[in-house]
Amino acid sequence: MDHVDLLKPADSATRQSGCPVHQLKGKLRGAGLRPTRQRVALGWMLFGRGDRHVSAEGLHEEALKARVPVSLATVYNTLHQFKEAGLLRQVAMEGSKTYFDTNVSDHHHFFIEGEDRMVDIPAPRLDVANLPEPPEGMEIARVDVIVRLRKKG
């Protein structure tokens, strides 16, 4: 899914406007979120450039460079709200490092060590088999595979 799909309008009134900001506002409303100024600004930064992986700190830094007055706490809250609304996927690394992925489809990731960069592995390129049976009353919600890469040498 590319960023154009993600920004598809939620209703016919928005569809007629043709404005990406109106489309983003419609997408937020469709996900049950009020399109506040800060959500729209952060949403535009997230979804306006195609699929990407960001940390809260990285997005906060981008916002400050773009002169978007937003606190780190607001960035964290907004990312988690977008995740809960199904607009983002959270990918946890070891320790406290967490990335948010604008591509919510079923896929896995390469993590490039030394660059702290995450890259999508297309879904059909990896097959996860022989998963253990979940405990009674539980089901597997999703399997996240992160393949760590480093430069040779």
Backbone torsions as a table, in degrees:
resi	resn	phi	psi	omega
1	MET	NA	127.8	178.1
2	ASP	-97.5	177.9	-174.9
3	HIS	-64.9	-26.2	178.1
4	VAL	-65.0	-42.9	177.7
5	ASP	-61.5	-42.8	-176.7
6	LEU	-64.7	-28.7	-178.0
7	LEU	-96.1	11.0	178.0
8	LYS	-58.5	138.5	-177.7
9	PRO	-65.0	151.9	-177.6
10	ALA	-85.3	-19.1	-177.4
11	ASP	-147.0	169.5	-175.3
12	SER	-68.4	-31.5	178.5
13	ALA	-63.1	-42.1	179.1
14	THR	-69.9	-37.7	-178.7
15	ARG	-58.5	-34.9	-177.2
16	GLN	-75.0	-23.7	-175.9
17	SER	-70.6	-37.3	179.1
18	GLY	73.0	1.6	-178.2
19	CYS	-92.2	126.0	-179.1
20	PRO	-57.3	-34.2	178.8
21	VAL	-66.5	-41.1	176.4
22	HIS	-64.4	-37.5	177.7
23	GLN	-64.2	-42.2	178.1
24	LEU	-63.9	-43.7	177.6
25	LYS	-59.9	-41.1	177.7
26	GLY	-64.8	-38.2	177.8
27	LYS	-65.1	-41.7	177.8
28	LEU	-63.4	-47.0	178.3
29	ARG	-59.9	-43.0	179.5
30	GLY	-61.3	-27.6	178.7
31	ALA	-90.5	3.8	178.3
32	GLY	85.2	16.2	-180.0
33	LEU	-111.2	137.4	175.8
34	ARG	-72.9	129.4	-177.6
35	PRO	-79.0	74.6	177.8
36	THR	-69.2	165.1	-179.3
37	ARG	-57.6	-43.8	-178.4
38	GLN	-69.8	-39.5	177.8
39	ARG	-63.6	-41.6	-179.9
40	VAL	-65.8	-43.8	-179.9
41	ALA	-62.6	-47.4	180.0
42	LEU	-68.8	-38.5	177.2
43	GLY	-61.6	-40.5	178.3
44	TRP	-63.7	-41.7	179.1
45	MET	-65.5	-36.5	-179.4
46	LEU	-75.0	-50.3	-168.9
47	PHE	-99.9	-9.4	-175.2
48	GLY	-80.6	-4.5	-176.2
49	ARG	-128.0	28.1	179.4
50	GLY	84.1	-177.0	-178.1
51	ASP	-66.5	136.9	-179.7
52	ARG	-156.3	165.7	178.9
53	HIS	-120.8	126.1	-179.1
54	VAL	-134.2	151.7	169.4
55	SER	-97.7	162.9	177.8
56	ALA	-61.2	-41.8	-179.2
57	GLU	-64.3	-41.6	178.6
58	GLY	-64.3	-42.2	178.9
59	LEU	-67.4	-38.4	177.7
60	HIS	-61.3	-43.7	178.4
61	GLU	-61.7	-43.5	176.9
62	GLU	-60.1	-43.2	-179.0
63	ALA	-62.2	-44.5	179.5
64	LEU	-63.3	-41.0	177.8
65	LYS	-63.4	-32.5	179.4
66	ALA	-87.0	6.1	179.7
67	ARG	61.5	37.1	174.0
68	VAL	-95.5	111.7	-176.7
69	PRO	-74.4	97.0	-176.8
70	VAL	-145.8	140.0	179.1
71	SER	-84.0	160.3	176.6
72	LEU	-61.1	-37.6	178.2
73	ALA	-61.7	-40.1	178.4
74	THR	-66.4	-38.5	177.2
75	VAL	-62.0	-48.5	177.4
76	TYR	-56.9	-49.2	-179.0
77	ASN	-59.9	-43.9	-178.5
78	THR	-65.7	-43.7	177.9
79	LEU	-60.1	-42.9	179.4
80	HIS	-68.8	-35.6	175.9
81	GLN	-64.9	-43.4	177.7
82	PHE	-62.6	-39.6	179.1
83	LYS	-64.0	-47.7	-179.7
84	GLU	-62.2	-29.9	179.8
85	ALA	-83.8	-2.3	178.4
86	GLY	85.5	10.4	-178.9
87	LEU	-87.7	-20.4	179.8
88	LEU	-133.2	159.6	174.5
89	ARG	-118.9	133.1	179.7
90	GLN	-94.4	130.7	178.8
91	VAL	-121.9	110.8	-177.6
92	ALA	-89.8	132.8	174.6
93	MET	-100.1	179.8	177.6
94	GLU	-63.7	153.6	-177.4
95	GLY	70.1	-142.2	-175.8
96	SER	-101.6	4.6	-177.9
97	LYS	-74.6	123.7	179.7
98	THR	-130.4	137.6	175.4
99	TYR	-114.0	152.4	174.4
100	PHE	-116.7	130.5	-172.9
101	ASP	-110.6	128.1	178.1
102	THR	-77.6	-14.1	176.7
103	ASN	-91.0	104.7	-176.1
104	VAL	-92.3	4.7	178.4
105	SER	-71.4	169.1	-179.4
106	ASP	-75.5	109.5	179.1
107	HIS	-160.0	170.8	-179.1
108	HIS	-119.4	-177.5	-171.6
109	HIS	-137.1	148.0	162.4
110	PHE	-95.7	140.7	172.1
111	PHE	-119.1	121.5	-177.3
112	ILE	-93.8	106.4	-178.7
113	GLU	-65.4	148.6	-179.4
114	GLY	85.2	-23.8	176.8
115	GLU	-109.5	-11.6	-174.6
116	ASP	47.2	48.2	-176.4
117	ARG	-122.9	138.5	-179.3
118	MET	-113.5	137.9	-178.7
119	VAL	-131.2	138.5	179.7
120	ASP	-68.0	140.8	166.3
121	ILE	-102.7	121.3	179.9
122	PRO	-56.3	142.4	-173.5
123	ALA	-50.1	-48.5	-175.1
124	PRO	-74.2	-3.9	-176.7
125	ARG	-81.1	-10.4	-176.3
126	LEU	-139.4	132.3	179.2
127	ASP	-115.9	122.6	177.9
128	VAL	-100.9	116.7	-176.1
129	ALA	-126.4	166.4	175.6
130	ASN	58.3	44.3	175.8
131	LEU	-71.0	147.1	178.6
132	PRO	-70.2	155.6	175.0
133	GLU	-68.6	132.6	177.9
134	PRO	-71.4	158.0	177.7
135	PRO	-60.4	160.1	179.8
136	GLU	-50.9	131.9	177.4
137	GLY	82.2	4.4	-178.7
138	MET	-119.2	157.7	174.3
139	GLU	-138.3	153.8	178.2
140	ILE	-75.4	121.6	-179.3
141	ALA	-85.5	-39.3	-176.9
142	ARG	-170.0	151.1	175.0
143	VAL	-116.2	124.1	177.4
144	ASP	-108.5	120.6	176.1
145	VAL	-110.7	127.7	176.8
146	ILE	-120.6	116.6	178.9
147	VAL	-98.6	116.5	-177.1
148	ARG	-85.3	131.3	179.5
149	LEU	-118.2	152.1	171.3
150	ARG	-146.5	158.3	179.1
151	LYS	-65.5	142.8	176.3
152	LYS	-70.1	151.1	173.9
153	GLY	117.2	NA	NA
